[in-house]
Amino acid sequence: MRTLIITENVSLDGVIAPMDGWFDPTLVDEDLLAVGVEHREAADALVVGRVTYEEFAGFWPAQRDDPTGTVRYLDRVAKYVVSSRELSAGWANTTRLRGPMADELAALKRQPGADIVVTGSATLVTALVPSGLVDRYRLFVYPVVQGRGRRLFPDGARADLDLVATRGFASGVVLLEYSVRA
């Protein structure tokens, strides 16, 4: 069975909806970029919600000088969008998942392939937390306290996790990677 990984950029206080400019996907920190490339190479599927998909589709294809390699990755990776509504943007290799989210993602996990990464998509990831489908969390923690906003784990959420990797970067970002206890 494939591994479903939630990858999020979070503030120190756990906020996953960046405000006030603390997250810029085009900034290049060589070590951080290398880890991102490693993670992308291990995945062949990207799952996002409709809003994140439309934000990505409105931004990334227009980037002409992308030292991060994100444009190439997003053009080739299989993209799955969890949405009951039609998508306003078309993008190669995109499939809309219309059915119940848990059923659609469980079926995707059963298919042959590499890792499945879910990123951004605050509504989707907070719905995934209690679903039992998440195998791993990769949290890129930024050295900022936002003080408000949507958190990955809302009040009342519970997850039993084992720390499997940590890494600090010169930028002050820290990667914390956890597997979900069975």
Backbone bond lengths (Angstrom), bond angles and torsions (degrees), N, CA, C in turn:
res aa  C-N    CA-C-N  psi(-1)  N-CA   C-N-CA  omega(-1)  CA-C   N-CA-C  phi
1 M - - - 1.448 - - 1.537 108.29 -
2 R 1.315 115.69 143.57 1.457 121.79 -179.41 1.526 110.91 -73.00
3 T 1.327 115.26 157.63 1.459 121.88 179.14 1.527 109.43 -95.75
4 L 1.327 116.55 127.89 1.453 121.78 176.47 1.529 107.85 -100.45
5 I 1.332 115.63 120.72 1.460 122.33 -174.05 1.519 110.03 -119.97
6 I 1.314 116.19 124.47 1.464 120.08 170.19 1.518 107.16 -88.44
7 T 1.324 115.64 121.70 1.458 122.05 177.47 1.518 107.48 -115.93
8 E 1.322 116.12 120.99 1.463 119.84 -177.72 1.519 111.02 -135.80
9 N 1.323 114.61 146.53 1.455 122.51 167.12 1.520 105.17 -93.35
10 V 1.330 116.60 122.67 1.462 120.19 -175.06 1.519 110.37 -129.87
11 S 1.309 114.70 151.43 1.460 119.55 171.65 1.526 107.86 -78.20
12 L 1.312 116.65 166.55 1.462 120.98 -179.04 1.527 111.70 -58.28
13 D 1.332 117.06 -28.49 1.464 120.16 178.71 1.528 112.52 -92.73
14 G 1.340 117.10 16.51 1.458 121.39 169.92 1.509 116.96 86.00
15 V 1.317 118.44 10.94 1.465 121.27 -178.23 1.522 109.83 -81.81
16 I 1.339 116.62 130.77 1.464 121.66 -178.27 1.521 112.94 -106.65
17 A 1.302 118.11 -1.51 1.469 121.63 177.55 1.526 107.08 -106.71
18 P 1.351 116.52 92.33 1.465 119.41 -173.22 1.525 113.03 -63.65
19 M 1.302 114.87 130.22 1.461 122.42 174.19 1.525 106.95 -128.40
20 D 1.283 116.01 164.19 1.470 122.55 173.29 1.526 113.37 65.30
21 G 1.342 118.33 22.16 1.453 122.39 170.02 1.514 117.92 74.58
22 W 1.320 119.33 16.98 1.467 118.71 -178.46 1.522 113.41 -76.59
23 F 1.324 118.04 -14.96 1.466 119.95 177.95 1.522 109.69 -122.10
24 D 1.339 116.18 126.66 1.457 122.31 177.08 1.528 107.81 -130.58
25 P 1.342 118.09 110.82 1.463 120.50 -175.59 1.525 114.37 -69.17
26 T 1.322 117.75 -10.26 1.462 119.85 -178.28 1.520 112.87 -96.32
27 L 1.339 118.11 -8.66 1.462 120.08 178.52 1.525 109.87 -70.31
28 V 1.311 115.87 142.02 1.460 120.20 -176.62 1.523 110.47 -113.21
29 D 1.305 115.52 114.27 1.460 124.65 169.04 1.531 102.06 -112.88
30 E 1.326 117.93 112.43 1.468 121.68 -170.19 1.525 113.50 -53.34
31 D 1.330 117.83 -43.70 1.468 120.26 -179.90 1.523 111.48 -68.50
32 L 1.322 115.68 -42.00 1.459 120.80 178.78 1.530 109.84 -64.58
33 L 1.321 116.29 -40.69 1.457 121.53 177.69 1.527 110.78 -61.78
34 A 1.322 117.59 -42.66 1.468 121.49 -179.70 1.533 111.13 -61.29
35 V 1.311 116.96 -40.41 1.475 120.41 177.63 1.522 109.90 -65.99
36 G 1.329 116.83 -41.55 1.465 120.20 177.34 1.520 112.19 -60.03
37 V 1.331 116.56 -41.81 1.463 121.06 177.95 1.527 109.69 -63.50
38 E 1.318 117.21 -43.62 1.469 121.49 178.15 1.531 111.02 -58.08
39 H 1.323 116.58 -44.79 1.467 120.95 179.27 1.524 110.93 -65.55
40 R 1.337 117.51 -42.15 1.466 120.84 -179.62 1.526 111.27 -63.97
41 E 1.333 116.50 -38.90 1.459 120.18 -178.29 1.534 111.91 -67.37
42 A 1.324 117.53 -23.02 1.466 121.69 -179.97 1.526 112.35 -88.20
43 A 1.343 117.37 -3.18 1.466 121.44 -175.69 1.526 110.52 -120.53
44 D 1.320 115.41 143.95 1.462 118.87 174.20 1.526 111.84 -124.02
45 A 1.333 116.60 9.26 1.459 120.46 178.57 1.522 109.41 -143.84
46 L 1.325 114.83 137.67 1.459 122.58 176.81 1.514 107.57 -122.33
47 V 1.321 116.50 127.60 1.460 121.42 178.93 1.522 108.07 -115.40
48 V 1.326 115.22 130.01 1.461 121.27 177.84 1.522 108.99 -140.88
49 G 1.311 115.21 165.01 1.453 120.84 171.65 1.520 109.54 -84.43
50 R 1.310 116.25 172.19 1.460 121.44 -176.13 1.518 113.24 -61.12
51 V 1.324 117.44 -44.09 1.465 119.95 -177.81 1.524 110.86 -63.39
52 T 1.323 117.40 -46.95 1.470 120.46 178.38 1.518 110.46 -62.62
53 Y 1.326 117.27 -42.47 1.459 120.58 178.03 1.533 110.78 -56.79
54 E 1.311 116.31 -48.44 1.466 119.28 -177.94 1.529 111.48 -67.25
55 E 1.328 117.53 -34.00 1.467 119.81 174.36 1.529 110.28 -64.98
56 F 1.337 116.92 -47.25 1.466 121.05 178.26 1.533 110.69 -60.01
57 A 1.342 116.58 -48.54 1.465 121.32 -176.95 1.526 112.16 -64.86
58 G 1.322 116.86 -27.16 1.455 120.71 177.98 1.520 113.56 -84.25
59 F 1.336 116.91 -13.24 1.465 120.57 -175.94 1.527 112.78 -112.57
60 W 1.323 117.24 -58.27 1.467 120.77 -169.13 1.520 114.98 -63.99
61 P 1.320 120.97 -44.88 1.464 118.58 -179.01 1.541 113.43 -61.23
62 A 1.316 117.77 -22.24 1.471 121.53 -179.59 1.528 112.97 -84.21
63 Q 1.332 117.39 -8.29 1.463 120.49 -179.21 1.527 109.47 -78.15
64 R 1.323 116.40 119.46 1.465 121.08 -177.19 1.522 112.37 -96.25
65 D 1.305 117.68 -31.22 1.460 121.64 -179.52 1.521 107.04 -118.49
66 D 1.324 115.98 88.54 1.464 121.37 -173.90 1.521 110.41 -112.87
67 P 1.337 118.22 92.96 1.462 119.97 179.96 1.535 113.38 -69.90
68 T 1.331 118.43 -10.40 1.463 121.53 -178.17 1.526 112.74 -83.33
69 G 1.327 118.55 -19.69 1.459 121.86 -176.41 1.515 113.73 79.53
70 T 1.316 116.76 4.85 1.461 120.83 -176.99 1.522 111.66 -64.89
71 V 1.331 117.72 -38.86 1.461 120.67 -179.27 1.524 110.28 -60.83
72 R 1.328 117.46 -48.21 1.471 120.58 179.17 1.527 110.93 -59.86
73 Y 1.314 115.98 -44.02 1.466 120.34 179.81 1.531 110.91 -61.09
74 L 1.326 116.61 -49.68 1.463 120.17 -176.86 1.525 112.45 -66.83
75 D 1.316 117.38 -29.05 1.466 119.76 177.69 1.524 111.59 -69.12
76 R 1.334 117.69 -32.87 1.462 119.54 -174.35 1.529 114.95 -99.77
77 V 1.332 118.05 -25.59 1.459 119.99 -175.12 1.539 110.60 -70.67
78 A 1.327 115.69 148.71 1.462 120.52 172.99 1.521 107.50 -71.45
79 K 1.328 115.86 120.39 1.462 121.77 -178.70 1.530 108.67 -105.92
80 Y 1.325 115.61 129.93 1.451 121.98 177.19 1.517 107.98 -118.54
81 V 1.324 115.78 127.63 1.453 120.93 -176.70 1.519 108.70 -115.12
82 V 1.320 116.75 118.16 1.456 121.62 177.83 1.519 107.10 -83.15
83 S 1.343 115.79 110.01 1.465 119.47 -177.22 1.515 110.64 -163.33
84 S 1.312 115.92 135.95 1.462 120.23 173.62 1.523 110.34 -85.35
85 R 1.330 116.83 -12.61 1.469 121.62 -178.87 1.523 110.90 -101.85
86 E 1.319 115.02 155.66 1.461 120.53 175.40 1.526 109.04 -62.39
87 L 1.327 116.17 150.55 1.453 121.33 178.54 1.518 109.01 -88.52
88 S 1.321 116.35 137.05 1.464 119.88 -178.75 1.521 111.88 -82.80
89 A 1.320 117.28 -17.38 1.462 120.70 -178.82 1.522 109.63 -119.00
90 G 1.319 116.29 135.59 1.460 120.66 174.96 1.522 109.18 -97.05
91 W 1.326 115.92 143.02 1.460 120.25 -178.89 1.513 107.33 -152.94
92 A 1.312 117.51 137.17 1.464 121.72 -177.71 1.523 110.94 -53.64
93 N 1.325 115.32 146.90 1.467 123.25 175.06 1.530 113.27 63.92
94 T 1.321 116.86 32.99 1.467 120.85 -178.81 1.522 110.62 -111.03
95 T 1.331 115.56 133.19 1.457 122.90 176.29 1.520 108.07 -125.77
96 R 1.317 116.11 130.57 1.464 119.84 176.32 1.524 108.44 -88.84
97 L 1.323 116.84 128.75 1.463 122.86 176.00 1.523 107.52 -95.78
98 R 1.330 116.70 114.18 1.464 121.57 -172.39 1.531 113.99 -99.80
99 G 1.323 115.49 -25.40 1.460 119.52 -172.84 1.510 112.34 -76.39
100 P 1.294 117.58 -173.57 1.459 118.69 175.47 1.533 109.54 -56.65
101 M 1.325 115.95 131.30 1.462 122.44 -174.86 1.521 112.11 -51.73
102 A 1.306 118.05 -48.11 1.466 120.78 -176.85 1.523 111.00 -62.03
103 D 1.318 118.33 -41.81 1.468 121.31 179.37 1.524 110.81 -65.45
104 E 1.323 116.58 -45.44 1.472 121.38 -178.45 1.534 111.00 -61.90
105 L 1.333 116.97 -45.73 1.456 119.93 -177.20 1.527 112.15 -74.19
106 A 1.319 117.61 -32.97 1.470 119.90 174.71 1.527 109.79 -63.38
107 A 1.325 117.49 -41.00 1.466 121.30 178.07 1.529 110.56 -65.17
108 L 1.322 117.01 -40.10 1.460 121.04 178.42 1.535 110.68 -63.84
109 K 1.321 117.03 -39.83 1.467 120.46 178.14 1.525 112.08 -63.78
110 R 1.320 117.71 -31.55 1.462 121.42 -179.14 1.535 112.70 -76.14
111 Q 1.325 117.65 -18.57 1.467 120.64 179.75 1.524 110.07 -72.49
112 P 1.330 117.50 152.29 1.464 118.73 175.58 1.525 110.08 -66.65
113 G 1.316 115.45 148.97 1.451 119.46 177.38 1.513 111.58 151.45
114 A 1.312 114.58 -172.52 1.463 122.66 -178.39 1.529 109.62 -94.34
115 D 1.335 115.93 -162.55 1.464 121.09 -178.25 1.525 111.67 -59.92
116 I 1.322 114.85 152.28 1.459 123.82 173.49 1.526 105.97 -113.31
117 V 1.325 116.83 122.85 1.460 120.97 -178.21 1.518 109.51 -110.01
118 V 1.315 115.69 133.14 1.456 122.72 173.32 1.519 105.89 -113.31
119 T 1.332 116.85 129.11 1.460 119.54 -179.03 1.511 110.52 -141.61
120 G 1.359 115.53 161.29 1.463 119.20 -177.19 1.511 108.76 59.54
121 S 1.326 116.42 -139.98 1.459 121.90 165.82 1.526 113.51 52.67
122 A 1.319 117.09 61.23 1.466 122.00 -174.75 1.526 112.92 -53.18
123 T 1.310 117.92 -43.21 1.465 120.14 -179.58 1.519 110.93 -64.70
124 L 1.320 116.18 -44.75 1.471 121.09 -179.46 1.527 111.34 -63.99
125 V 1.328 117.78 -49.90 1.469 118.34 -175.16 1.519 112.36 -67.43
126 T 1.311 118.15 -35.89 1.467 117.69 177.80 1.530 110.93 -68.62
127 A 1.332 117.73 -28.28 1.467 120.83 174.79 1.525 110.66 -73.71
128 L 1.331 117.43 -29.79 1.466 120.70 -179.93 1.526 113.01 -73.89
129 V 1.319 117.70 -29.65 1.470 121.27 -175.52 1.533 111.33 -49.89
130 P 1.335 120.49 -51.84 1.478 119.26 -178.27 1.530 114.50 -85.49
131 S 1.337 118.34 1.49 1.469 120.84 -171.62 1.525 114.56 -74.92
132 G 1.331 117.40 -20.29 1.458 119.94 -174.95 1.523 113.43 82.08
133 L 1.310 118.13 3.75 1.466 122.34 -178.43 1.521 113.49 -92.42
134 V 1.320 117.43 -20.25 1.464 121.26 -176.02 1.531 109.27 -77.86
135 D 1.336 115.79 130.23 1.457 121.57 177.97 1.521 112.37 -101.18
136 R 1.339 115.28 -27.60 1.465 119.42 -172.80 1.521 110.04 -153.41
137 Y 1.325 115.34 148.39 1.467 122.57 173.22 1.518 108.09 -119.57
138 R 1.327 117.01 129.12 1.464 122.92 172.03 1.515 106.69 -115.32
139 L 1.311 115.71 111.58 1.458 120.44 -176.43 1.513 109.90 -114.06
140 F 1.322 115.98 117.12 1.452 122.32 174.02 1.519 105.93 -93.36
141 V 1.333 115.76 102.36 1.466 121.94 -173.56 1.524 109.20 -90.77
142 Y 1.316 115.72 120.60 1.466 122.76 -179.25 1.520 109.65 -93.04
143 P 1.326 117.07 144.01 1.469 121.10 -176.10 1.529 111.94 -78.86
144 V 1.304 115.10 65.47 1.457 121.75 179.14 1.529 107.94 -149.01
145 V 1.306 115.68 143.87 1.459 121.13 172.92 1.516 106.36 -108.75
146 Q 1.310 115.77 117.59 1.458 120.70 -176.74 1.521 111.86 -83.39
147 G 1.331 117.59 -32.41 1.453 120.72 175.35 1.506 116.01 81.98
148 R 1.302 117.10 -11.51 1.463 121.10 179.45 1.519 108.06 -161.99
149 G 1.323 115.72 160.23 1.455 119.55 175.58 1.511 113.22 122.37
150 R 1.302 114.76 179.47 1.456 123.35 -176.03 1.518 110.64 -77.99
151 R 1.299 116.39 128.12 1.461 121.73 -179.33 1.532 110.39 -101.51
152 L 1.319 115.74 153.10 1.458 120.72 177.89 1.521 110.57 -62.36
153 F 1.322 116.08 -45.92 1.455 120.90 179.69 1.526 108.54 -108.82
154 P 1.324 117.31 100.32 1.466 119.46 -178.81 1.526 111.06 -69.14
155 D 1.316 116.26 166.08 1.455 120.74 177.65 1.525 109.80 -50.70
156 G 1.318 115.66 132.96 1.457 121.36 178.10 1.519 114.41 91.49
157 A 1.344 117.86 -12.94 1.472 120.02 179.41 1.521 109.53 -70.94
158 R 1.325 114.92 148.94 1.462 120.02 178.92 1.526 108.32 -135.96
159 A 1.335 115.87 138.07 1.462 121.56 176.06 1.525 107.97 -149.97
160 D 1.309 117.00 127.70 1.460 121.96 175.28 1.518 107.61 -96.07
161 L 1.336 115.53 117.64 1.455 121.10 -170.01 1.520 111.62 -127.46
162 D 1.335 115.31 153.45 1.459 122.39 172.52 1.518 107.95 -118.95
163 L 1.322 116.46 128.54 1.458 121.66 177.54 1.523 108.60 -70.06
164 V 1.350 117.13 124.82 1.464 120.41 -179.48 1.521 112.85 -115.39
165 A 1.336 118.24 -17.08 1.468 120.00 178.70 1.519 110.27 -162.73
166 T 1.322 114.60 146.52 1.461 121.33 171.58 1.519 107.66 -138.46
167 R 1.313 114.96 150.64 1.460 119.42 175.77 1.516 108.60 -159.60
168 G 1.320 115.13 132.54 1.456 120.70 175.87 1.513 110.26 -101.29
169 F 1.313 116.54 152.38 1.456 122.39 -179.54 1.524 109.34 -124.66
170 A 1.322 116.02 155.38 1.468 121.91 -178.49 1.524 112.03 -57.03
171 S 1.318 116.98 -28.05 1.465 121.53 -179.68 1.527 112.64 -71.10
172 G 1.340 116.87 -10.56 1.460 120.92 -175.57 1.515 112.87 96.63
173 V 1.327 117.53 -9.32 1.464 121.92 176.49 1.527 108.08 -71.19
174 V 1.328 116.57 142.86 1.459 122.76 177.04 1.524 108.00 -125.34
175 L 1.330 116.04 129.52 1.462 121.35 174.58 1.520 108.24 -91.97
176 L 1.313 115.80 125.03 1.463 122.83 173.41 1.525 106.69 -118.09
177 E 1.311 116.93 123.13 1.457 120.67 -179.35 1.517 109.11 -120.29
178 Y 1.337 114.54 128.27 1.456 121.60 -176.62 1.520 110.32 -126.30
179 S 1.324 116.11 142.71 1.463 119.90 168.68 1.531 107.06 -100.77
180 V 1.321 114.44 151.94 1.463 121.04 -180.00 1.521 108.09 -87.21
181 R 1.322 116.01 128.87 1.470 119.47 177.18 1.507 109.91 -67.24
182 A 1.315 115.22 138.15 1.469 120.31 179.96 1.503 111.47 -75.89
